[in-house]
Amino acid sequence: MNKERILITGVSSGLGHGLAKCYLEMGAEVYGCSRRSPEDLIEQGLNFCDLDLSEQTESEPKFYQWIQGIESFDCVILNAGVLGKIKDIQDCSMEALKEIMEINVWSNKWILDACLAEDRLIKQVIGISSGASLSGSRGWNGYSLSKAALNMLIKLYAGECPSTHFTSFAPGLVDTAMQDYLTSLPEDPRYTPIEILKAAKGTEAMPSGYECAKKLIEAFPRLLEKESGGYADIRKL
């Protein structure tokens, strides 16, 4: 029986690290990229490429070369992303918003183009989205914008690539460095979700990246039963 071949972006920490670790433990052939090297995963057999997704000029040709000769992936998981600072959109610089969009949206465009090139077979693509892509909560400025754009990017590719199943998938709360930042913020009545996150941290409502990854991997096959290009939230699946 052939091993599953999985590609994951953003594997150095958080959910991406958890997904890579779970798949490696399952015996899958795992390709992972991030800026920092996850030495523990590399020791477990991760095929790793160091990439800075904010630098397309340098990283795009490196990515193409890395996956050259690979005929197929069972699943491509577009996980890498940044939050940015919690503040009102009026207080956000264009430079900061552009950097968030570069990592959370545009890098996924050239990654998908590379993966779909050379008649490569891709069974499933999952873009890690967020409830913030729909809620538009005050303060989540560039993150909400970028995740909403990611949802549409996934939908557009689904319309062009009928042989690949695409889903934008919100994983729910995950205890990552992003949550460390959010829960360290002072109370601010303008940004109500922060208090909800503080209450969830350290409880079962906010699992570790590894524990969340196990639940997501179990759910991924069920996404194939839904229309390609749609949005799903694990809390409502």
C-alpha positions as CSV (number, residue, x, y, z in Angstrom):
1,M,0.0,0.0,0.0
2,N,1.4,3.4,-1.0
3,K,2.1,5.9,1.7
4,E,0.0,9.1,1.7
5,R,2.0,12.1,0.5
6,I,1.2,15.3,2.3
7,L,2.4,18.9,1.9
8,I,2.0,21.3,4.8
9,T,3.1,25.0,5.0
10,G,4.1,26.6,8.3
11,V,5.4,23.5,10.1
12,S,7.8,25.1,12.6
13,S,5.2,25.5,15.3
14,G,1.5,25.5,16.3
15,L,-1.0,23.7,14.1
16,G,1.3,23.1,11.2
17,H,3.9,21.4,13.5
18,G,1.1,19.3,15.0
19,L,-0.2,18.2,11.6
20,A,3.2,17.2,10.4
21,K,3.9,15.3,13.6
22,C,0.6,13.4,13.4
23,Y,1.1,12.5,9.7
24,L,4.6,11.3,10.3
25,E,3.4,9.1,13.2
26,M,0.8,7.7,10.8
27,G,3.6,6.7,8.4
28,A,2.9,9.3,5.7
29,E,5.5,10.9,3.5
30,V,5.4,14.5,4.7
31,Y,6.8,17.6,3.0
32,G,6.9,20.7,5.1
33,C,8.1,24.3,4.7
34,S,8.6,27.2,7.1
35,R,11.1,29.9,7.9
36,R,12.4,28.1,11.0
37,S,13.6,24.5,10.9
38,P,11.6,22.0,13.1
39,E,14.6,19.8,14.0
40,D,12.4,17.3,15.9
41,L,10.2,16.7,12.8
42,I,13.2,16.5,10.5
43,E,14.6,13.8,12.7
44,Q,11.3,11.9,12.4
45,G,11.6,12.0,8.6
46,L,10.1,15.3,7.5
47,N,11.2,16.4,4.0
48,F,11.8,20.1,4.9
49,C,12.4,23.2,2.9
50,D,13.2,26.5,4.6
51,L,11.0,29.3,2.9
52,D,10.0,32.8,3.8
53,L,6.6,33.1,2.3
54,S,6.7,36.9,2.5
55,E,9.6,36.9,0.0
56,Q,8.1,35.6,-3.3
57,T,11.0,36.4,-5.5
58,E,13.4,34.2,-3.5
59,S,10.9,31.5,-2.3
60,E,8.8,30.7,-5.4
61,P,11.6,29.3,-7.5
62,K,13.0,27.4,-4.5
63,F,9.5,25.9,-3.9
64,Y,9.2,24.8,-7.6
65,Q,12.6,23.1,-7.4
66,W,11.8,21.4,-4.1
67,I,8.7,19.6,-5.4
68,Q,10.0,19.0,-9.0
69,G,9.6,15.4,-10.0
70,I,6.9,14.7,-7.5
71,E,3.9,13.3,-9.4
72,S,1.2,13.7,-6.8
73,F,0.1,14.8,-3.4
74,D,-2.8,13.3,-1.5
75,C,-3.3,16.5,0.5
76,V,-1.9,20.0,0.4
77,I,-2.5,21.9,3.6
78,L,-2.1,25.7,3.3
79,N,-1.6,26.4,7.0
80,A,1.1,29.1,7.2
81,G,-0.3,32.5,8.3
82,V,0.3,35.6,10.5
83,L,-2.1,37.5,12.7
84,G,-0.8,41.0,12.8
85,K,-1.5,43.4,15.6
86,I,-4.9,43.8,17.2
87,K,-6.0,47.4,16.5
88,D,-8.5,49.3,14.6
89,I,-8.2,49.1,10.8
90,Q,-7.9,52.9,10.6
91,D,-4.7,52.6,12.7
92,C,-3.1,50.0,10.5
93,S,-0.5,51.0,8.0
94,M,-0.7,49.9,4.4
95,E,2.7,48.2,4.8
96,A,1.5,46.0,7.6
97,L,-1.7,45.0,5.8
98,K,0.2,44.2,2.6
99,E,2.6,42.0,4.5
100,I,-0.3,40.0,6.1
101,M,-1.9,39.6,2.6
102,E,1.4,38.5,1.1
103,I,1.8,35.6,3.6
104,N,-1.9,34.7,4.2
105,V,-3.1,35.0,0.6
106,W,-0.6,35.6,-2.2
107,S,1.9,33.0,-1.1
108,N,-0.9,30.4,-1.4
109,K,-1.5,31.5,-5.0
110,W,2.0,30.7,-6.1
111,I,2.2,27.6,-4.0
112,L,-1.0,26.3,-5.6
113,D,0.2,27.2,-9.1
114,A,3.4,25.3,-8.4
115,C,1.6,22.3,-7.0
116,L,-0.8,22.1,-9.9
117,A,1.9,22.5,-12.6
118,E,3.5,19.7,-14.6
119,D,0.2,17.7,-14.6
120,R,0.8,17.0,-10.9
121,L,-2.2,15.1,-9.3
122,I,-3.5,16.8,-6.2
123,K,-6.4,14.9,-4.5
124,Q,-7.3,17.5,-1.8
125,V,-6.3,21.1,-0.9
126,I,-7.2,22.5,2.5
127,G,-6.7,26.2,3.2
128,I,-6.6,26.8,7.0
129,S,-9.1,29.6,7.4
130,S,-10.8,31.1,10.5
131,G,-14.1,32.2,11.9
132,A,-12.6,35.7,11.6
133,S,-13.0,35.4,7.9
134,L,-16.8,35.7,8.4
135,S,-17.2,37.6,11.7
136,G,-15.3,40.8,10.9
137,S,-14.7,41.4,14.6
138,R,-13.2,44.8,15.4
139,G,-9.5,44.7,15.8
140,W,-8.8,41.6,13.6
141,N,-8.2,43.9,10.6
142,G,-5.6,42.3,8.3
143,Y,-6.2,38.8,9.6
144,S,-10.0,39.0,8.8
145,L,-9.3,40.5,5.4
146,S,-6.8,37.9,4.4
147,K,-8.7,34.9,5.6
148,A,-11.8,36.2,3.7
149,A,-9.7,36.5,0.6
150,L,-8.2,33.1,1.2
151,N,-11.8,31.6,1.2
152,M,-12.4,33.2,-2.2
153,L,-9.0,32.1,-3.5
154,I,-9.9,28.5,-2.6
155,K,-13.3,28.9,-4.3
156,L,-11.8,30.3,-7.5
157,Y,-9.3,27.4,-7.8
158,A,-12.1,24.9,-7.2
159,G,-13.9,26.2,-10.2
160,E,-10.8,25.9,-12.4
161,C,-9.6,22.5,-11.1
162,P,-12.4,20.0,-10.9
163,S,-10.1,17.0,-10.4
164,T,-8.9,18.5,-7.1
165,H,-11.2,19.0,-4.0
166,F,-10.7,22.3,-2.3
167,T,-12.0,23.5,1.1
168,S,-11.4,26.5,3.3
169,F,-11.4,25.0,6.8
170,A,-11.6,26.8,10.2
171,P,-10.0,24.6,12.9
172,G,-11.5,26.4,15.9
173,L,-9.4,27.6,18.8
174,V,-5.9,26.3,18.9
175,D,-3.3,27.0,21.6
176,T,-0.5,28.6,19.6
177,A,1.9,31.5,19.8
178,M,-0.9,33.6,18.3
179,Q,-3.1,32.8,21.3
180,D,-0.2,33.7,23.6
181,Y,-0.1,37.1,22.1
182,L,-3.9,37.6,22.1
183,T,-4.4,36.4,25.7
184,S,-1.6,38.7,26.9
185,L,-3.4,41.8,25.7
186,P,-5.0,44.0,28.3
187,E,-8.8,44.1,28.6
188,D,-10.3,46.4,26.0
189,P,-14.1,46.8,25.5
190,R,-13.5,47.5,21.8
191,Y,-12.1,44.0,21.2
192,T,-14.6,41.6,22.9
193,P,-13.2,38.3,21.5
194,I,-10.1,38.7,23.6
195,E,-11.9,38.0,26.8
196,I,-13.5,34.9,25.3
197,L,-10.0,33.6,24.3
198,K,-8.6,34.3,27.7
199,A,-11.4,32.2,29.3
200,A,-10.7,29.3,26.8
201,K,-6.9,29.2,27.2
202,G,-5.8,26.3,29.2
203,T,-9.1,24.4,28.8
204,E,-10.3,21.7,26.4
205,A,-11.9,24.5,24.4
206,M,-8.4,25.5,23.2
207,P,-6.4,22.3,22.5
208,S,-2.7,22.2,21.6
209,G,-1.7,22.2,17.9
210,Y,-1.0,18.5,18.1
211,E,-4.4,17.6,19.7
212,C,-6.2,19.9,17.2
213,A,-4.3,18.3,14.4
214,K,-5.5,14.8,15.3
215,K,-9.2,16.0,15.1
216,L,-8.6,17.8,11.8
217,I,-7.0,14.8,10.1
218,E,-10.0,12.7,11.2
219,A,-12.3,15.3,9.6
220,F,-10.4,15.8,6.3
221,P,-12.0,12.8,4.5
222,R,-15.5,14.1,5.4
223,L,-14.7,17.4,3.6
224,L,-14.5,15.4,0.4
225,E,-18.3,14.7,0.7
226,K,-19.0,18.5,0.5
227,E,-19.0,20.7,-2.5
228,S,-15.5,21.7,-3.6
229,G,-14.6,25.3,-2.9
230,G,-16.7,25.7,0.2
231,Y,-16.0,26.9,3.7
232,A,-16.3,24.6,6.7
233,D,-15.8,25.0,10.4
234,I,-14.8,21.9,12.5
235,R,-17.1,23.1,15.3
236,K,-20.1,22.8,12.9
237,L,-19.0,19.8,10.9
